[in-house]
């Protein structure tokens, strides 16, 4: 099934009418955070390792 550009625009327009811009951006943000959590889970990172890494990164940043 090949979608033409006009068909894609029509589908996006209908989705905007149904859900609204705010809801679609919220869904996109949730999808992105879900993908990030999935990748972190695959790489074996857990919450304590991430928080330790973030703390080390914030300590190393030069303060203005």
DOVOVEX-225500 format. One record per residue: x negated, y, z of N, C-alpha, C in turn; residue number from 1; residue in one letter. Coordinates in Angstrom, 1 decimal, m for minus. Atoms other than C-alpha are relative to their C-alpha. Last residue first. Layout:
BEGIN
+--------+--------+--------+--------+--------+--------+--------+--------+--------+-----+------+
|   n_c1 |   n_c2 |   n_c3 |  ca_c1 |  ca_c2 |  ca_c3 |   c_c1 |   c_c2 |   c_c3 |  nr | rest |
+--------+--------+--------+--------+--------+--------+--------+--------+--------+-----+------+
|      X |      Y |      Z |      X |      Y |      Z |      X |      Y |      Z | NUM |    A |
...
+--------+--------+--------+--------+--------+--------+--------+--------+--------+-----+------+
END
This chain:
BEGIN
+--------+--------+--------+--------+--------+--------+--------+--------+--------+-----+------+
|   n_c1 |   n_c2 |   n_c3 |  ca_c1 |  ca_c2 |  ca_c3 |   c_c1 |   c_c2 |   c_c3 |  nr | rest |
+--------+--------+--------+--------+--------+--------+--------+--------+--------+-----+------+
|    0.2 |   m1.4 |    0.5 |  m28.9 |   30.5 |   35.2 |    0.1 |    1.0 |    1.1 |  64 |    X |
|   m1.0 |   m0.9 |   m0.5 |  m29.4 |   27.0 |   36.6 |   m0.4 |    1.4 |   m0.5 |  63 |    X |
|    0.5 |   m1.2 |   m0.6 |  m31.4 |   24.5 |   34.6 |    1.1 |    1.0 |    0.4 |  62 |    X |
|   m0.3 |   m1.2 |    0.8 |  m29.7 |   21.2 |   34.2 |   m0.6 |    1.2 |    0.7 |  61 |    X |
|    1.1 |   m0.3 |    0.9 |  m31.6 |   18.3 |   35.9 |    0.3 |    1.2 |   m0.8 |  60 |    X |
|    1.2 |   m0.4 |   m0.7 |  m29.3 |   18.1 |   38.9 |   m1.1 |    0.5 |   m0.9 |  59 |    X |
|   m0.3 |   m1.3 |   m0.5 |  m26.2 |   18.0 |   36.7 |   m1.1 |    0.5 |    0.9 |  58 |    X |
|    0.0 |   m1.0 |    1.0 |  m27.6 |   15.1 |   34.8 |    0.2 |    1.4 |    0.5 |  57 |    X |
|    1.4 |   m0.3 |    0.4 |  m28.5 |   13.2 |   37.9 |    0.0 |    1.0 |   m1.1 |  56 |    X |
|    0.6 |   m0.7 |   m1.1 |  m24.9 |   13.6 |   39.2 |   m1.5 |    0.3 |   m0.3 |  55 |    X |
|   m0.4 |   m1.4 |    0.1 |  m23.5 |   12.5 |   35.9 |   m0.6 |    0.9 |    1.0 |  54 |    X |
|    0.6 |   m0.6 |    1.2 |  m25.6 |    9.4 |   35.9 |    0.4 |    1.4 |   m0.2 |  53 |    X |
|    1.4 |   m0.2 |   m0.3 |  m24.6 |    8.5 |   39.4 |   m0.7 |    0.7 |   m1.1 |  52 |    X |
|    0.0 |   m1.2 |   m0.9 |  m20.9 |    9.1 |   38.6 |   m1.5 |    0.3 |    0.4 |  51 |    X |
|   m0.4 |   m1.2 |    0.7 |  m21.2 |    6.8 |   35.5 |   m0.2 |    1.2 |    0.9 |  50 |    X |
|    1.1 |   m0.4 |    0.9 |  m23.0 |    4.1 |   37.4 |    0.2 |    1.3 |   m0.7 |  49 |    X |
|    1.1 |   m0.5 |   m0.8 |  m20.4 |    4.2 |   40.1 |   m1.2 |    0.3 |   m0.8 |  48 |    X |
|   m0.2 |   m1.3 |   m0.5 |  m17.5 |    4.0 |   37.7 |   m1.2 |    0.5 |    0.8 |  47 |    X |
|   m1.2 |   m0.1 |   m0.9 |  m18.7 |    1.0 |   35.8 |    0.0 |    1.4 |    0.5 |  46 |    X |
|    0.0 |   m1.1 |   m1.0 |  m20.8 |    0.7 |   32.7 |    1.2 |   m0.1 |    0.9 |  45 |    X |
|    0.2 |    0.5 |   m1.3 |  m20.9 |   m2.8 |   31.1 |   m0.2 |    1.1 |    1.1 |  44 |    X |
|    1.4 |   m0.2 |   m0.2 |  m21.2 |   m1.7 |   27.5 |   m0.4 |   m0.4 |    1.4 |  43 |    X |
|    0.7 |    0.9 |    0.8 |  m17.8 |   m3.2 |   26.7 |   m1.5 |    0.1 |    0.3 |  42 |    X |
|   m0.2 |    1.3 |   m0.5 |  m16.2 |   m1.4 |   29.6 |   m0.8 |   m1.0 |   m0.8 |  41 |    X |
|    0.8 |    0.1 |   m1.3 |  m17.7 |    1.9 |   28.6 |    0.2 |   m1.4 |    0.6 |  40 |    X |
|    1.5 |    0.1 |    0.4 |  m16.4 |    1.3 |   25.0 |   m0.8 |   m0.1 |    1.3 |  39 |    X |
|    0.3 |    1.3 |    0.6 |  m12.9 |    0.6 |   26.4 |   m1.4 |   m0.2 |   m0.4 |  38 |    X |
|    0.0 |    0.9 |   m1.1 |  m12.9 |    3.7 |   28.6 |   m0.3 |   m1.4 |   m0.5 |  37 |    X |
|    1.2 |   m0.2 |   m0.8 |  m13.9 |    5.8 |   25.7 |   m0.1 |   m1.0 |    1.1 |  36 |    X |
|    1.1 |    0.6 |    0.8 |  m11.2 |    4.3 |   23.5 |   m1.3 |    0.2 |    0.7 |  35 |    X |
|   m0.1 |    1.5 |    0.0 |   m8.6 |    5.0 |   26.2 |   m1.1 |   m0.7 |   m0.7 |  34 |    X |
|    0.5 |    0.4 |   m1.3 |   m9.9 |    8.6 |   26.6 |    0.1 |   m1.5 |    0.2 |  33 |    X |
|    1.4 |   m0.1 |   m0.1 |   m9.4 |    9.1 |   22.9 |   m0.6 |   m0.4 |    1.3 |  32 |    X |
|    0.6 |    1.1 |    0.8 |   m5.9 |    7.6 |   22.9 |   m1.6 |    0.1 |    0.0 |  31 |    X |
|   m0.1 |    1.2 |   m0.7 |   m4.9 |    9.8 |   25.8 |   m0.6 |   m1.2 |   m0.8 |  30 |    X |
|    1.0 |   m0.1 |   m1.1 |   m6.2 |   12.9 |   24.0 |    0.0 |   m1.3 |    0.8 |  29 |    X |
|    1.4 |    0.1 |    0.5 |   m4.4 |   12.0 |   20.8 |   m1.0 |    0.0 |    1.1 |  28 |    X |
|    0.2 |    1.4 |    0.4 |   m1.1 |   11.3 |   22.7 |   m1.4 |   m0.2 |   m0.6 |  27 |    X |
|    0.1 |    0.8 |   m1.3 |   m1.4 |   14.7 |   24.4 |   m0.3 |   m1.5 |   m0.3 |  26 |    X |
|    1.4 |   m0.3 |   m0.5 |   m2.1 |   16.4 |   21.0 |   m0.2 |   m0.8 |    1.3 |  25 |    X |
|    1.0 |    0.7 |    0.9 |    1.0 |   14.7 |   19.6 |   m1.4 |    0.2 |    0.5 |  24 |    X |
|   m0.1 |    1.4 |   m0.3 |    3.2 |   15.8 |   22.6 |   m1.0 |   m0.8 |   m0.9 |  23 |    X |
|    0.5 |    0.3 |   m1.3 |    2.1 |   19.4 |   22.3 |   m0.1 |   m1.5 |    0.3 |  22 |    X |
|    1.4 |   m0.1 |    0.1 |    2.7 |   19.6 |   18.5 |   m0.7 |   m0.4 |    1.4 |  21 |    X |
|    0.5 |   m1.4 |   m0.3 |    6.2 |   18.4 |   18.6 |   m1.5 |   m0.1 |    0.1 |  20 |    X |
|    0.7 |   m0.1 |   m1.3 |    7.4 |   14.8 |   18.8 |   m0.4 |    1.4 |    0.4 |  19 |    X |
|   m0.5 |    0.9 |   m1.0 |   10.1 |   14.4 |   16.1 |   m0.6 |    0.3 |    1.4 |  18 |    X |
|   m1.4 |   m0.4 |   m0.3 |    9.4 |   17.5 |   14.0 |    0.5 |   m0.9 |    1.1 |  17 |    X |
|    0.0 |   m1.3 |   m0.7 |    5.6 |   16.9 |   14.1 |    1.4 |    0.5 |    0.4 |  16 |    X |
|    0.5 |    0.2 |   m1.3 |    6.1 |   13.3 |   13.2 |    0.0 |    1.2 |    0.9 |  15 |    X |
|   m1.1 |    0.6 |   m0.7 |    8.2 |   14.3 |   10.2 |   m0.4 |   m0.3 |    1.5 |  14 |    X |
|   m1.0 |   m1.0 |   m0.3 |    5.5 |   16.7 |    9.1 |    1.2 |   m0.6 |    0.8 |  13 |    X |
|    0.5 |   m0.9 |   m1.1 |    2.8 |   14.1 |    9.5 |    1.0 |    1.0 |    0.3 |  12 |    X |
|    0.0 |    0.8 |   m1.2 |    4.8 |   11.6 |    7.4 |   m0.4 |    0.8 |    1.2 |  11 |    X |
|   m1.4 |    0.2 |   m0.4 |    5.4 |   14.2 |    4.7 |    0.2 |   m0.8 |    1.3 |  10 |    X |
|   m0.5 |   m1.3 |   m0.5 |    1.8 |   15.2 |    4.6 |    1.4 |   m0.1 |    0.5 |   9 |    X |
|    0.6 |   m0.2 |   m1.3 |    0.8 |   11.5 |    4.2 |    0.5 |    1.3 |    0.7 |   8 |    X |
|   m0.7 |    0.9 |   m0.9 |    3.3 |   11.1 |    1.4 |   m0.5 |    0.1 |    1.4 |   7 |    X |
|   m1.3 |   m0.6 |   m0.3 |    2.0 |   14.1 |   m0.4 |    0.8 |   m0.8 |    1.0 |   6 |    X |
|    0.1 |   m1.1 |   m0.9 |   m1.6 |   12.8 |   m0.1 |    1.4 |    0.7 |    0.4 |   5 |    X |
|    0.4 |   m1.2 |    0.7 |   m0.6 |    9.5 |   m1.8 |   m0.1 |    1.1 |    1.1 |   4 |    X |
|   m0.8 |   m1.2 |   m0.4 |   m0.4 |    6.4 |    0.4 |   m0.6 |    1.2 |   m0.8 |   3 |    X |
|    0.8 |   m1.2 |    0.1 |   m1.7 |    3.2 |   m1.2 |    0.9 |    1.2 |    0.3 |   2 |    X |
|   m0.8 |   m1.2 |    0.0 |    0.0 |    0.0 |    0.0 |   m0.9 |    1.2 |    0.0 |   1 |    X |
+--------+--------+--------+--------+--------+--------+--------+--------+--------+-----+------+
END
